């Protein structure tokens, strides 16, 4: 675990944002992340974008995705781990 007295970087925030949104960060990490966001407009925007993405994806179903787009997404995800 990181030292709660050390300032968080934007890169570190990006790595922890999923755990933050899922409520899975320890209290000290959550506090560091929230302190960083208070002074970093870029990370505030990143958090808002992630929240919007989650809301949008929550409304999607396989049937609502056009077949061509579905195949493109599957190809991207298949190649993701290979990089």
PDB file with one MODEL, atoms N, CA, C and O in Angstrom:
MODEL        1
ATOM      1  N   UNK A   1       0.849  -1.184   0.000  1.00  0.00           N
ATOM      2  CA  UNK A   1       0.000   0.000   0.000  1.00  0.00           C
ATOM      3  C   UNK A   1       0.885   1.233   0.000  1.00  0.00           C
ATOM      4  O   UNK A   1       1.953   1.231   0.611  1.00  0.00           O
ATOM      5  N   UNK A   2       0.462   2.264  -0.664  1.00  0.00           N
ATOM      6  CA  UNK A   2       1.210   3.505  -0.728  1.00  0.00           C
ATOM      7  C   UNK A   2       1.105   4.257   0.590  1.00  0.00           C
ATOM      8  O   UNK A   2       0.158   4.079   1.357  1.00  0.00           O
ATOM      9  N   UNK A   3       2.098   5.097   0.832  1.00  0.00           N
ATOM     10  CA  UNK A   3       2.104   5.952   2.009  1.00  0.00           C
ATOM     11  C   UNK A   3       1.043   7.032   1.824  1.00  0.00           C
ATOM     12  O   UNK A   3       1.112   7.787   0.854  1.00  0.00           O
ATOM     13  N   UNK A   4       0.048   7.132   2.737  1.00  0.00           N
ATOM     14  CA  UNK A   4      -1.027   8.111   2.567  1.00  0.00           C
ATOM     15  C   UNK A   4      -0.560   9.557   2.623  1.00  0.00           C
ATOM     16  O   UNK A   4      -1.310  10.457   2.245  1.00  0.00           O
ATOM     17  N   UNK A   5       0.677   9.804   3.092  1.00  0.00           N
ATOM     18  CA  UNK A   5       1.165  11.177   3.161  1.00  0.00           C
ATOM     19  C   UNK A   5       1.831  11.609   1.857  1.00  0.00           C
ATOM     20  O   UNK A   5       2.159  12.785   1.693  1.00  0.00           O
ATOM     21  N   UNK A   6       2.033  10.682   0.938  1.00  0.00           N
ATOM     22  CA  UNK A   6       2.675  10.990  -0.333  1.00  0.00           C
ATOM     23  C   UNK A   6       1.609  11.370  -1.355  1.00  0.00           C
ATOM     24  O   UNK A   6       0.589  10.693  -1.489  1.00  0.00           O
ATOM     25  N   UNK A   7       1.860  12.465  -2.075  1.00  0.00           N
ATOM     26  CA  UNK A   7       0.897  12.930  -3.081  1.00  0.00           C
ATOM     27  C   UNK A   7       0.760  11.908  -4.203  1.00  0.00           C
ATOM     28  O   UNK A   7       1.736  11.274  -4.605  1.00  0.00           O
ATOM     29  N   UNK A   8      -0.434  11.761  -4.690  1.00  0.00           N
ATOM     30  CA  UNK A   8      -0.733  10.815  -5.763  1.00  0.00           C
ATOM     31  C   UNK A   8      -0.494  11.484  -7.107  1.00  0.00           C
ATOM     32  O   UNK A   8      -0.790  12.666  -7.284  1.00  0.00           O
ATOM     33  N   UNK A   9       0.039  10.730  -8.045  1.00  0.00           N
ATOM     34  CA  UNK A   9       0.230  11.240  -9.405  1.00  0.00           C
ATOM     35  C   UNK A   9      -1.008  10.927 -10.245  1.00  0.00           C
ATOM     36  O   UNK A   9      -1.818  10.075  -9.880  1.00  0.00           O
ATOM     37  N   UNK A  10      -1.141  11.616 -11.355  1.00  0.00           N
ATOM     38  CA  UNK A  10      -2.262  11.360 -12.260  1.00  0.00           C
ATOM     39  C   UNK A  10      -2.193   9.943 -12.817  1.00  0.00           C
ATOM     40  O   UNK A  10      -3.227   9.301 -12.999  1.00  0.00           O
ATOM     41  N   UNK A  11      -0.989   9.450 -13.088  1.00  0.00           N
ATOM     42  CA  UNK A  11      -0.832   8.079 -13.601  1.00  0.00           C
ATOM     43  C   UNK A  11      -1.320   7.068 -12.562  1.00  0.00           C
ATOM     44  O   UNK A  11      -2.015   6.110 -12.901  1.00  0.00           O
ATOM     45  N   UNK A  12      -0.961   7.279 -11.325  1.00  0.00           N
ATOM     46  CA  UNK A  12      -1.400   6.378 -10.258  1.00  0.00           C
ATOM     47  C   UNK A  12      -2.923   6.422 -10.115  1.00  0.00           C
ATOM     48  O   UNK A  12      -3.561   5.389  -9.912  1.00  0.00           O
ATOM     49  N   UNK A  13      -3.500   7.615 -10.221  1.00  0.00           N
ATOM     50  CA  UNK A  13      -4.955   7.742 -10.149  1.00  0.00           C
ATOM     51  C   UNK A  13      -5.606   6.918 -11.254  1.00  0.00           C
ATOM     52  O   UNK A  13      -6.571   6.195 -11.005  1.00  0.00           O
ATOM     53  N   UNK A  14      -5.087   7.023 -12.462  1.00  0.00           N
ATOM     54  CA  UNK A  14      -5.663   6.283 -13.590  1.00  0.00           C
ATOM     55  C   UNK A  14      -5.629   4.780 -13.338  1.00  0.00           C
ATOM     56  O   UNK A  14      -6.530   4.057 -13.764  1.00  0.00           O
ATOM     57  N   UNK A  15      -4.596   4.308 -12.651  1.00  0.00           N
ATOM     58  CA  UNK A  15      -4.471   2.884 -12.357  1.00  0.00           C
ATOM     59  C   UNK A  15      -5.445   2.437 -11.262  1.00  0.00           C
ATOM     60  O   UNK A  15      -5.785   1.257 -11.180  1.00  0.00           O
ATOM     61  N   UNK A  16      -5.893   3.369 -10.429  1.00  0.00           N
ATOM     62  CA  UNK A  16      -6.749   3.025  -9.289  1.00  0.00           C
ATOM     63  C   UNK A  16      -8.216   3.381  -9.486  1.00  0.00           C
ATOM     64  O   UNK A  16      -9.042   3.060  -8.632  1.00  0.00           O
ATOM     65  N   UNK A  17      -8.554   4.028 -10.580  1.00  0.00           N
ATOM     66  CA  UNK A  17      -9.901   4.585 -10.741  1.00  0.00           C
ATOM     67  C   UNK A  17     -10.997   3.525 -10.710  1.00  0.00           C
ATOM     68  O   UNK A  17     -12.079   3.777 -10.179  1.00  0.00           O
ATOM     69  N   UNK A  18     -10.738   2.345 -11.267  1.00  0.00           N
ATOM     70  CA  UNK A  18     -11.755   1.290 -11.253  1.00  0.00           C
ATOM     71  C   UNK A  18     -12.059   0.860  -9.823  1.00  0.00           C
ATOM     72  O   UNK A  18     -13.223   0.735  -9.441  1.00  0.00           O
ATOM     73  N   UNK A  19     -11.012   0.635  -9.036  1.00  0.00           N
ATOM     74  CA  UNK A  19     -11.230   0.263  -7.636  1.00  0.00           C
ATOM     75  C   UNK A  19     -11.957   1.380  -6.889  1.00  0.00           C
ATOM     76  O   UNK A  19     -12.804   1.109  -6.038  1.00  0.00           O
ATOM     77  N   UNK A  20     -11.631   2.621  -7.202  1.00  0.00           N
ATOM     78  CA  UNK A  20     -12.302   3.752  -6.577  1.00  0.00           C
ATOM     79  C   UNK A  20     -13.798   3.734  -6.891  1.00  0.00           C
ATOM     80  O   UNK A  20     -14.633   3.863  -5.995  1.00  0.00           O
ATOM     81  N   UNK A  21     -14.121   3.573  -8.163  1.00  0.00           N
ATOM     82  CA  UNK A  21     -15.527   3.580  -8.576  1.00  0.00           C
ATOM     83  C   UNK A  21     -16.301   2.385  -8.007  1.00  0.00           C
ATOM     84  O   UNK A  21     -17.512   2.474  -7.802  1.00  0.00           O
ATOM     85  N   UNK A  22     -15.615   1.280  -7.755  1.00  0.00           N
ATOM     86  CA  UNK A  22     -16.265   0.097  -7.200  1.00  0.00           C
ATOM     87  C   UNK A  22     -16.279   0.109  -5.670  1.00  0.00           C
ATOM     88  O   UNK A  22     -16.806  -0.812  -5.046  1.00  0.00           O
ATOM     89  N   UNK A  23     -15.700   1.150  -5.066  1.00  0.00           N
ATOM     90  CA  UNK A  23     -15.659   1.236  -3.609  1.00  0.00           C
ATOM     91  C   UNK A  23     -14.708   0.229  -2.982  1.00  0.00           C
ATOM     92  O   UNK A  23     -14.892  -0.175  -1.834  1.00  0.00           O
ATOM     93  N   UNK A  24     -13.680  -0.179  -3.744  1.00  0.00           N
ATOM     94  CA  UNK A  24     -12.770  -1.220  -3.275  1.00  0.00           C
ATOM     95  C   UNK A  24     -11.422  -0.686  -2.795  1.00  0.00           C
ATOM     96  O   UNK A  24     -10.541  -1.471  -2.444  1.00  0.00           O
ATOM     97  N   UNK A  25     -11.251   0.618  -2.773  1.00  0.00           N
ATOM     98  CA  UNK A  25      -9.982   1.173  -2.290  1.00  0.00           C
ATOM     99  C   UNK A  25      -9.981   1.270  -0.768  1.00  0.00           C
ATOM    100  O   UNK A  25     -10.999   1.606  -0.163  1.00  0.00           O
ATOM    101  N   UNK A  26      -8.848   0.979  -0.156  1.00  0.00           N
ATOM    102  CA  UNK A  26      -8.728   1.229   1.289  1.00  0.00           C
ATOM    103  C   UNK A  26      -8.921   2.727   1.563  1.00  0.00           C
ATOM    104  O   UNK A  26      -8.680   3.558   0.687  1.00  0.00           O
ATOM    105  N   UNK A  27      -9.347   3.056   2.755  1.00  0.00           N
ATOM    106  CA  UNK A  27      -9.675   4.443   3.104  1.00  0.00           C
ATOM    107  C   UNK A  27      -8.532   5.416   2.825  1.00  0.00           C
ATOM    108  O   UNK A  27      -8.769   6.511   2.315  1.00  0.00           O
ATOM    109  N   UNK A  28      -7.303   5.036   3.148  1.00  0.00           N
ATOM    110  CA  UNK A  28      -6.162   5.940   2.942  1.00  0.00           C
ATOM    111  C   UNK A  28      -5.942   6.202   1.454  1.00  0.00           C
ATOM    112  O   UNK A  28      -5.657   7.334   1.064  1.00  0.00           O
ATOM    113  N   UNK A  29      -6.071   5.177   0.624  1.00  0.00           N
ATOM    114  CA  UNK A  29      -5.907   5.353  -0.816  1.00  0.00           C
ATOM    115  C   UNK A  29      -7.029   6.210  -1.389  1.00  0.00           C
ATOM    116  O   UNK A  29      -6.793   7.070  -2.238  1.00  0.00           O
ATOM    117  N   UNK A  30      -8.247   5.969  -0.918  1.00  0.00           N
ATOM    118  CA  UNK A  30      -9.395   6.760  -1.367  1.00  0.00           C
ATOM    119  C   UNK A  30      -9.170   8.237  -1.032  1.00  0.00           C
ATOM    120  O   UNK A  30      -9.433   9.114  -1.855  1.00  0.00           O
ATOM    121  N   UNK A  31      -8.693   8.497   0.154  1.00  0.00           N
ATOM    122  CA  UNK A  31      -8.435   9.875   0.581  1.00  0.00           C
ATOM    123  C   UNK A  31      -7.370  10.521  -0.305  1.00  0.00           C
ATOM    124  O   UNK A  31      -7.533  11.663  -0.733  1.00  0.00           O
ATOM    125  N   UNK A  32      -6.282   9.801  -0.584  1.00  0.00           N
ATOM    126  CA  UNK A  32      -5.226  10.338  -1.452  1.00  0.00           C
ATOM    127  C   UNK A  32      -5.771  10.643  -2.841  1.00  0.00           C
ATOM    128  O   UNK A  32      -5.460  11.684  -3.420  1.00  0.00           O
ATOM    129  N   UNK A  33      -6.582   9.739  -3.371  1.00  0.00           N
ATOM    130  CA  UNK A  33      -7.151   9.923  -4.701  1.00  0.00           C
ATOM    131  C   UNK A  33      -8.063  11.149  -4.724  1.00  0.00           C
ATOM    132  O   UNK A  33      -7.980  11.967  -5.640  1.00  0.00           O
ATOM    133  N   UNK A  34      -8.918  11.277  -3.736  1.00  0.00           N
ATOM    134  CA  UNK A  34      -9.841  12.415  -3.687  1.00  0.00           C
ATOM    135  C   UNK A  34      -9.098  13.730  -3.496  1.00  0.00           C
ATOM    136  O   UNK A  34      -9.491  14.750  -4.064  1.00  0.00           O
ATOM    137  N   UNK A  35      -8.027  13.720  -2.701  1.00  0.00           N
ATOM    138  CA  UNK A  35      -7.224  14.933  -2.531  1.00  0.00           C
ATOM    139  C   UNK A  35      -6.574  15.326  -3.856  1.00  0.00           C
ATOM    140  O   UNK A  35      -6.532  16.505  -4.208  1.00  0.00           O
ATOM    141  N   UNK A  36      -6.073  14.344  -4.581  1.00  0.00           N
ATOM    142  CA  UNK A  36      -5.461  14.634  -5.879  1.00  0.00           C
ATOM    143  C   UNK A  36      -6.490  15.233  -6.836  1.00  0.00           C
ATOM    144  O   UNK A  36      -6.210  16.217  -7.521  1.00  0.00           O
ATOM    145  N   UNK A  37      -7.668  14.641  -6.880  1.00  0.00           N
ATOM    146  CA  UNK A  37      -8.692  15.134  -7.814  1.00  0.00           C
ATOM    147  C   UNK A  37      -9.111  16.560  -7.504  1.00  0.00           C
ATOM    148  O   UNK A  37      -9.428  17.320  -8.419  1.00  0.00           O
ATOM    149  N   UNK A  38      -9.119  16.937  -6.235  1.00  0.00           N
ATOM    150  CA  UNK A  38      -9.511  18.305  -5.884  1.00  0.00           C
ATOM    151  C   UNK A  38      -8.612  19.336  -6.560  1.00  0.00           C
ATOM    152  O   UNK A  38      -9.057  20.443  -6.863  1.00  0.00           O
ATOM    153  N   UNK A  39      -7.358  18.982  -6.796  1.00  0.00           N
ATOM    154  CA  UNK A  39      -6.431  19.938  -7.394  1.00  0.00           C
ATOM    155  C   UNK A  39      -6.040  19.620  -8.824  1.00  0.00           C
ATOM    156  O   UNK A  39      -5.133  20.251  -9.367  1.00  0.00           O
ATOM    157  N   UNK A  40      -6.704  18.652  -9.447  1.00  0.00           N
ATOM    158  CA  UNK A  40      -6.305  18.245 -10.797  1.00  0.00           C
ATOM    159  C   UNK A  40      -7.531  18.180 -11.709  1.00  0.00           C
ATOM    160  O   UNK A  40      -8.235  17.170 -11.729  1.00  0.00           O
ATOM    161  N   UNK A  41      -7.787  19.246 -12.459  1.00  0.00           N
ATOM    162  CA  UNK A  41      -8.948  19.256 -13.361  1.00  0.00           C
ATOM    163  C   UNK A  41      -8.929  18.114 -14.382  1.00  0.00           C
ATOM    164  O   UNK A  41      -9.985  17.592 -14.740  1.00  0.00           O
ATOM    165  N   UNK A  42      -7.744  17.724 -14.850  1.00  0.00           N
ATOM    166  CA  UNK A  42      -7.653  16.634 -15.811  1.00  0.00           C
ATOM    167  C   UNK A  42      -8.166  15.319 -15.239  1.00  0.00           C
ATOM    168  O   UNK A  42      -8.852  14.564 -15.927  1.00  0.00           O
ATOM    169  N   UNK A  43      -7.835  15.048 -13.989  1.00  0.00           N
ATOM    170  CA  UNK A  43      -8.297  13.822 -13.346  1.00  0.00           C
ATOM    171  C   UNK A  43      -9.787  13.906 -12.999  1.00  0.00           C
ATOM    172  O   UNK A  43     -10.485  12.892 -13.019  1.00  0.00           O
ATOM    173  N   UNK A  44     -10.268  15.091 -12.687  1.00  0.00           N
ATOM    174  CA  UNK A  44     -11.703  15.261 -12.460  1.00  0.00           C
ATOM    175  C   UNK A  44     -12.465  14.922 -13.744  1.00  0.00           C
ATOM    176  O   UNK A  44     -13.490  14.241 -13.708  1.00  0.00           O
ATOM    177  N   UNK A  45     -11.953  15.403 -14.872  1.00  0.00           N
ATOM    178  CA  UNK A  45     -12.576  15.103 -16.163  1.00  0.00           C
ATOM    179  C   UNK A  45     -12.500  13.608 -16.458  1.00  0.00           C
ATOM    180  O   UNK A  45     -13.468  13.021 -16.943  1.00  0.00           O
ATOM    181  N   UNK A  46     -11.362  12.993 -16.169  1.00  0.00           N
ATOM    182  CA  UNK A  46     -11.195  11.556 -16.398  1.00  0.00           C
ATOM    183  C   UNK A  46     -12.221  10.766 -15.586  1.00  0.00           C
ATOM    184  O   UNK A  46     -12.829   9.829 -16.102  1.00  0.00           O
ATOM    185  N   UNK A  47     -12.415  11.134 -14.328  1.00  0.00           N
ATOM    186  CA  UNK A  47     -13.401  10.461 -13.487  1.00  0.00           C
ATOM    187  C   UNK A  47     -14.804  10.630 -14.069  1.00  0.00           C
ATOM    188  O   UNK A  47     -15.565   9.664 -14.136  1.00  0.00           O
ATOM    189  N   UNK A  48     -15.147  11.831 -14.484  1.00  0.00           N
ATOM    190  CA  UNK A  48     -16.468  12.074 -15.078  1.00  0.00           C
ATOM    191  C   UNK A  48     -16.663  11.243 -16.349  1.00  0.00           C
ATOM    192  O   UNK A  48     -17.749  10.711 -16.583  1.00  0.00           O
ATOM    193  N   UNK A  49     -15.623  11.132 -17.162  1.00  0.00           N
ATOM    194  CA  UNK A  49     -15.711  10.327 -18.381  1.00  0.00           C
ATOM    195  C   UNK A  49     -15.919   8.846 -18.042  1.00  0.00           C
ATOM    196  O   UNK A  49     -16.715   8.162 -18.686  1.00  0.00           O
ATOM    197  N   UNK A  50     -15.210   8.365 -17.044  1.00  0.00           N
ATOM    198  CA  UNK A  50     -15.367   6.962 -16.635  1.00  0.00           C
ATOM    199  C   UNK A  50     -16.783   6.718 -16.111  1.00  0.00           C
ATOM    200  O   UNK A  50     -17.391   5.696 -16.428  1.00  0.00           O
ATOM    201  N   UNK A  51     -17.309   7.645 -15.315  1.00  0.00           N
ATOM    202  CA  UNK A  51     -18.672   7.506 -14.796  1.00  0.00           C
ATOM    203  C   UNK A  51     -19.690   7.506 -15.933  1.00  0.00           C
ATOM    204  O   UNK A  51     -20.640   6.723 -15.919  1.00  0.00           O
ATOM    205  N   UNK A  52     -19.494   8.383 -16.917  1.00  0.00           N
ATOM    206  CA  UNK A  52     -20.396   8.423 -18.074  1.00  0.00           C
ATOM    207  C   UNK A  52     -20.312   7.132 -18.876  1.00  0.00           C
ATOM    208  O   UNK A  52     -21.332   6.621 -19.339  1.00  0.00           O
ATOM    209  N   UNK A  53     -19.119   6.609 -19.039  1.00  0.00           N
ATOM    210  CA  UNK A  53     -18.932   5.346 -19.757  1.00  0.00           C
ATOM    211  C   UNK A  53     -19.677   4.222 -19.057  1.00  0.00           C
ATOM    212  O   UNK A  53     -20.345   3.418 -19.708  1.00  0.00           O
ATOM    213  N   UNK A  54     -19.569   4.159 -17.758  1.00  0.00           N
ATOM    214  CA  UNK A  54     -20.256   3.119 -16.978  1.00  0.00           C
ATOM    215  C   UNK A  54     -21.768   3.251 -17.132  1.00  0.00           C
ATOM    216  O   UNK A  54     -22.467   2.253 -17.307  1.00  0.00           O
ATOM    217  N   UNK A  55     -22.273   4.488 -17.066  1.00  0.00           N
ATOM    218  CA  UNK A  55     -23.719   4.692 -17.246  1.00  0.00           C
ATOM    219  C   UNK A  55     -24.168   4.254 -18.637  1.00  0.00           C
ATOM    220  O   UNK A  55     -25.207   3.610 -18.785  1.00  0.00           O
ATOM    221  N   UNK A  56     -23.385   4.603 -19.651  1.00  0.00           N
ATOM    222  CA  UNK A  56     -23.740   4.266 -21.029  1.00  0.00           C
ATOM    223  C   UNK A  56     -23.678   2.763 -21.260  1.00  0.00           C
ATOM    224  O   UNK A  56     -24.594   2.186 -21.846  1.00  0.00           O
ATOM    225  N   UNK A  57     -22.627   2.140 -20.813  1.00  0.00           N
ATOM    226  CA  UNK A  57     -22.483   0.694 -21.000  1.00  0.00           C
ATOM    227  C   UNK A  57     -23.588  -0.057 -20.265  1.00  0.00           C
ATOM    228  O   UNK A  57     -24.044  -1.104 -20.725  1.00  0.00           O
ATOM    229  N   UNK A  58     -24.007   0.463 -19.157  1.00  0.00           N
ATOM    230  CA  UNK A  58     -25.082  -0.177 -18.400  1.00  0.00           C
ATOM    231  C   UNK A  58     -26.392  -0.225 -19.171  1.00  0.00           C
ATOM    232  O   UNK A  58     -27.265  -1.033 -18.855  1.00  0.00           O
ATOM    233  N   UNK A  59     -26.538   0.621 -20.169  1.00  0.00           N
ATOM    234  CA  UNK A  59     -27.763   0.648 -20.966  1.00  0.00           C
ATOM    235  C   UNK A  59     -27.646  -0.180 -22.240  1.00  0.00           C
ATOM    236  O   UNK A  59     -28.634  -0.359 -22.952  1.00  0.00           O
ATOM    237  N   UNK A  60     -26.451  -0.686 -22.535  1.00  0.00           N
ATOM    238  CA  UNK A  60     -26.250  -1.458 -23.755  1.00  0.00           C
ATOM    239  C   UNK A  60     -26.558  -2.931 -23.530  1.00  0.00           C
ATOM    240  O   UNK A  60     -26.336  -3.478 -22.449  1.00  0.00           O
ATOM    241  N   UNK A  61     -27.066  -3.543 -24.559  1.00  0.00           N
ATOM    242  CA  UNK A  61     -27.203  -4.997 -24.562  1.00  0.00           C
ATOM    243  C   UNK A  61     -26.607  -5.490 -25.870  1.00  0.00           C
ATOM    244  O   UNK A  61     -26.410  -4.710 -26.801  1.00  0.00           O
ATOM    245  N   UNK A  62     -26.328  -6.748 -25.939  1.00  0.00           N
ATOM    246  CA  UNK A  62     -25.736  -7.292 -27.163  1.00  0.00           C
ATOM    247  C   UNK A  62     -26.610  -6.999 -28.381  1.00  0.00           C
ATOM    248  O   UNK A  62     -26.102  -6.761 -29.477  1.00  0.00           O
ATOM    249  N   UNK A  63     -27.910  -7.018 -28.180  1.00  0.00           N
ATOM    250  CA  UNK A  63     -28.845  -6.793 -29.286  1.00  0.00           C
ATOM    251  C   UNK A  63     -28.811  -5.358 -29.802  1.00  0.00           C
ATOM    252  O   UNK A  63     -29.141  -5.116 -30.963  1.00  0.00           O
ATOM    253  N   UNK A  64     -28.419  -4.404 -28.961  1.00  0.00           N
ATOM    254  CA  UNK A  64     -28.412  -3.001 -29.385  1.00  0.00           C
ATOM    255  C   UNK A  64     -27.141  -2.609 -30.127  1.00  0.00           C
ATOM    256  O   UNK A  64     -27.072  -1.522 -30.702  1.00  0.00           O
ATOM    257  N   UNK A  65     -26.132  -3.481 -30.122  1.00  0.00           N
ATOM    258  CA  UNK A  65     -24.874  -3.177 -30.803  1.00  0.00           C
ATOM    259  C   UNK A  65     -24.948  -3.721 -32.232  1.00  0.00           C
ATOM    260  O   UNK A  65     -25.174  -4.916 -32.424  1.00  0.00           O
ATOM    261  N   UNK A  66     -24.763  -2.864 -33.228  1.00  0.00           N
ATOM    262  CA  UNK A  66     -24.788  -3.345 -34.617  1.00  0.00           C
ATOM    263  C   UNK A  66     -23.736  -4.445 -34.815  1.00  0.00           C
ATOM    264  O   UNK A  66     -22.657  -4.377 -34.226  1.00  0.00           O
ATOM    265  N   UNK A  67     -24.040  -5.453 -35.636  1.00  0.00           N
ATOM    266  CA  UNK A  67     -23.122  -6.581 -35.827  1.00  0.00           C
ATOM    267  C   UNK A  67     -21.695  -6.167 -36.220  1.00  0.00           C
ATOM    268  O   UNK A  67     -20.724  -6.755 -35.742  1.00  0.00           O
ATOM    269  N   UNK A  68     -21.572  -5.167 -37.079  1.00  0.00           N
ATOM    270  CA  UNK A  68     -20.232  -4.727 -37.499  1.00  0.00           C
ATOM    271  C   UNK A  68     -19.468  -4.146 -36.304  1.00  0.00           C
ATOM    272  O   UNK A  68     -18.294  -4.459 -36.110  1.00  0.00           O
ATOM    273  N   UNK A  69     -20.119  -3.315 -35.514  1.00  0.00           N
ATOM    274  CA  UNK A  69     -19.476  -2.721 -34.338  1.00  0.00           C
ATOM    275  C   UNK A  69     -19.126  -3.802 -33.314  1.00  0.00           C
ATOM    276  O   UNK A  69     -18.066  -3.749 -32.692  1.00  0.00           O
ATOM    277  N   UNK A  70     -20.013  -4.775 -33.142  1.00  0.00           N
ATOM    278  CA  UNK A  70     -19.762  -5.874 -32.207  1.00  0.00           C
ATOM    279  C   UNK A  70     -18.510  -6.635 -32.619  1.00  0.00           C
ATOM    280  O   UNK A  70     -17.663  -6.936 -31.778  1.00  0.00           O
ATOM    281  N   UNK A  71     -18.386  -6.945 -33.891  1.00  0.00           N
ATOM    282  CA  UNK A  71     -17.216  -7.690 -34.386  1.00  0.00           C
ATOM    283  C   UNK A  71     -15.942  -6.871 -34.213  1.00  0.00           C
ATOM    284  O   UNK A  71     -14.898  -7.420 -33.860  1.00  0.00           O
ATOM    285  N   UNK A  72     -16.015  -5.560 -34.460  1.00  0.00           N
ATOM    286  CA  UNK A  72     -14.844  -4.703 -34.279  1.00  0.00           C
ATOM    287  C   UNK A  72     -14.413  -4.681 -32.813  1.00  0.00           C
ATOM    288  O   UNK A  72     -13.222  -4.765 -32.513  1.00  0.00           O
ATOM    289  N   UNK A  73     -15.368  -4.570 -31.914  1.00  0.00           N
ATOM    290  CA  UNK A  73     -15.045  -4.596 -30.479  1.00  0.00           C
ATOM    291  C   UNK A  73     -14.409  -5.921 -30.086  1.00  0.00           C
ATOM    292  O   UNK A  73     -13.414  -5.941 -29.360  1.00  0.00           O
ATOM    293  N   UNK A  74     -14.963  -7.001 -30.549  1.00  0.00           N
ATOM    294  CA  UNK A  74     -14.406  -8.318 -30.227  1.00  0.00           C
ATOM    295  C   UNK A  74     -12.976  -8.453 -30.739  1.00  0.00           C
ATOM    296  O   UNK A  74     -12.123  -9.015 -30.052  1.00  0.00           O
ATOM    297  N   UNK A  75     -12.707  -7.943 -31.935  1.00  0.00           N
ATOM    298  CA  UNK A  75     -11.342  -8.002 -32.475  1.00  0.00           C
ATOM    299  C   UNK A  75     -10.372  -7.197 -31.610  1.00  0.00           C
ATOM    300  O   UNK A  75      -9.254  -7.639 -31.348  1.00  0.00           O
ATOM    301  N   UNK A  76     -10.802  -6.026 -31.173  1.00  0.00           N
ATOM    302  CA  UNK A  76      -9.953  -5.200 -30.315  1.00  0.00           C
ATOM    303  C   UNK A  76      -9.665  -5.928 -29.015  1.00  0.00           C
ATOM    304  O   UNK A  76      -8.515  -5.970 -28.577  1.00  0.00           O
ATOM    305  N   UNK A  77     -10.680  -6.500 -28.394  1.00  0.00           N
ATOM    306  CA  UNK A  77     -10.473  -7.191 -27.116  1.00  0.00           C
ATOM    307  C   UNK A  77      -9.630  -8.447 -27.282  1.00  0.00           C
ATOM    308  O   UNK A  77      -8.840  -8.775 -26.396  1.00  0.00           O
ATOM    309  N   UNK A  78      -9.778  -9.143 -28.377  1.00  0.00           N
ATOM    310  CA  UNK A  78      -8.953 -10.336 -28.627  1.00  0.00           C
ATOM    311  C   UNK A  78      -7.478  -9.968 -28.738  1.00  0.00           C
ATOM    312  O   UNK A  78      -6.617 -10.707 -28.260  1.00  0.00           O
ATOM    313  N   UNK A  79      -7.183  -8.846 -29.357  1.00  0.00           N
ATOM    314  CA  UNK A  79      -5.802  -8.423 -29.541  1.00  0.00           C
ATOM    315  C   UNK A  79      -5.227  -7.662 -28.379  1.00  0.00           C
ATOM    316  O   UNK A  79      -4.024  -7.405 -28.346  1.00  0.00           O
ATOM    317  N   UNK A  80      -6.059  -7.293 -27.415  1.00  0.00           N
ATOM    318  CA  UNK A  80      -5.633  -6.456 -26.297  1.00  0.00           C
ATOM    319  C   UNK A  80      -4.516  -7.090 -25.499  1.00  0.00           C
ATOM    320  O   UNK A  80      -3.503  -6.433 -25.257  1.00  0.00           O
ATOM    321  N   UNK A  81      -4.651  -8.316 -25.086  1.00  0.00           N
ATOM    322  CA  UNK A  81      -3.658  -8.989 -24.236  1.00  0.00           C
ATOM    323  C   UNK A  81      -2.368  -9.308 -24.997  1.00  0.00           C
ATOM    324  O   UNK A  81      -1.326  -9.528 -24.380  1.00  0.00           O
ATOM    325  N   UNK A  82      -2.429  -9.334 -26.316  1.00  0.00           N
ATOM    326  CA  UNK A  82      -1.260  -9.661 -27.120  1.00  0.00           C
ATOM    327  C   UNK A  82      -0.255  -8.522 -27.183  1.00  0.00           C
ATOM    328  O   UNK A  82       0.912  -8.737 -27.511  1.00  0.00           O
ATOM    329  N   UNK A  83      -0.698  -7.321 -26.873  1.00  0.00           N
ATOM    330  CA  UNK A  83       0.184  -6.143 -26.965  1.00  0.00           C
ATOM    331  C   UNK A  83       1.091  -6.034 -25.770  1.00  0.00           C
ATOM    332  O   UNK A  83       1.894  -5.105 -25.687  1.00  0.00           O
TER     333      UNK A  83
ENDMDL
END
